[in-house]
Amino acid sequence: MSRRTLLTSAAVAAGTTAVTGGTALAQEPVPGPEALRGALDYAVSKVRVTGPAITTFPEITRAERWTYVADGGWVGGFWPGTLWMAYLASDDAQFKTLALAASERLSPRKDVARDHDMGFLFYPSWVTAWRLTGDVKWRDGAIKAADGLIGRFNAAGRFIRAWGSLSSPNDAGRSIIDTMMNLDLLAFASKETGDRKYLDIAIAHAKTTQTHFVRPDGSTPHVFDFNPTTGAPIGQNTVQGYSPTSAWSRGQAWAIYGFTTMYRRTNDASFLATARKLSDFALGQLTPDHVPVWDYRAPQAPNDIKDSSAGAIMAAGLLDLAKASGRSQYRDSALRILHGLTRDCLTKKSTRAEAVLARGTRNRPSEDGVEVSLPYADYYFMEALLRVLKPAEISRAIGL
């Protein structure tokens, strides 16, 4: 009998076996919260060094240095969000000053919803700014962004259109799993205005996603297409996953986080059940290092390249799911993922690196951003660490 078989047999006897990557593997002990404090301190120290010199929006690293997108692209909210996370972690007013300035630079984007990314842009930045400062300009700007987002709602298909101007026929019937993360901006707008229209559209989109994206095994495609006129379903598709029938890990993480958030905002038990189904699938695909492969069904999986951003998003979502469901196994899994990211993905050994996490994958099919750092990886990693180490502070910032 091999050593691995002996370990697995012992784990079964102890009741600690988990199915990961399609194989029964012994789970490592759950790392305690204190094991993660050094990772948060490192993240803050990295942002302290890079932050003062950044006057636009990090998009992706090239040779370990940030490259930027002047208008924020779809990622513009994550840099001010990361500065807010550093402020919560350290209580250093310098980070607050930088976060406010970075958020202000997003102002032109609130007026035109050229895609579905208004939540990505304005939730980590302007909504957090409102909650931490009480300045109504941030609240009002976030509501303006929400107005643009609901303007992308297709009433026939009951989905929010992902990409393209509304005057363009390209992508007119296209919905993507990522949009689940933008729905909390609509929940925020309803809460602040007292107008149900925002939340009603968020619920409609989430229900459509439940029906058409979530497969029986709990996996999801990246894209689902509809007839934009009739709303009739056409079928699953992908842009960033391996194939229409694969399971792009970052999309799966967006869905876990997004459905858990929608449960908290609505108390709709079906959203909680969906979040658990999505999580159980993803957890079943993890390898012993607990860092997700970029697509769980890519031909080389589970031995393909990783995506640390998928791990960071998934860990934050699982921590929320553990609290929402009362099931500690999701918290245990999140701690293992965070420990894996800390062990294998921190940029500590590099003297050039400007980001916190390495081993990110942006768009594998187009070979655009493989083994890079990504701003959303750093943001959600710090958010997840704060959920563990400073739960009261992060709750105040993001409305838990």
C-alpha angles and dihedrals in degrees: 000000000000124000089247091053090049091051092048093047090051091049091051090052090050093046093240102113120125128188107238128168089358093299132095107248132175112255118233116233115280108260114235121242092254089064087068099049092087090054092054091047089051092050092051092048091052093050090046090058099042101032104077093054097049113094100163136033125298111226109169138336125253114193087352095301124109120255117198145223111212100211095038097254105211093315100059096108095059098069096055086040091055090050089052089051090052089050092052091047096048108019086225109153091210089073091051091053092049092046092053092049092048091048091051090056088064093059098105091057095063092072100058124044098202090166140001095274097099091112093050089050102043109024100067090039117030100022090049090046090054093049094048099040107024091223105148094212089076093049093047092048091051090051089051088054089050089053089058092047095054088050087070093060115122104211094193094057096026094229138114112247110240108204142019135036114292090243091060122083092210111107090358092145098034123121125176134200092239091072090077086077093056095056096082089068086063093048088051092051092052092049093050098042101032088231114131094201094090096049092042090058091046090052092047092052092047091051090051089050090051091052101044109023105040110082123206091260093051097254124126139208121230096237139028121189127211135183099262093213102045100021090230113155116253102179150266123309141160145219103174101023126082094253141341089269098044128094113242104205099217090051089051089051092050088053095049092051095040098050092046090053092048090053090054092049096046110020087227103157092206090066090054091048090050092050090053092048091050092047095048090054094049094045089052090059099052121113121221092273089062093222111124121241111237093253121014091213102040110128093250094047131156086023097049129102119300134237113215090185090062089052094049094048092044093050092052091048093047092052088054091045092052090056094043095047100034089231114134095197090077091055090048090052092048091052090051091051092049090048090050092050090048093049100042110020111039113113093227096123095055125085091194102048117113097182131072100230129041128189096065124150120206106176115353098178092059092038088236110144113359119167093005139125121258130197094229090054091057093043097051092040090057092042091053092047090051090050086060102036105028107021097161093052096047091044090058092048101048102025103250 
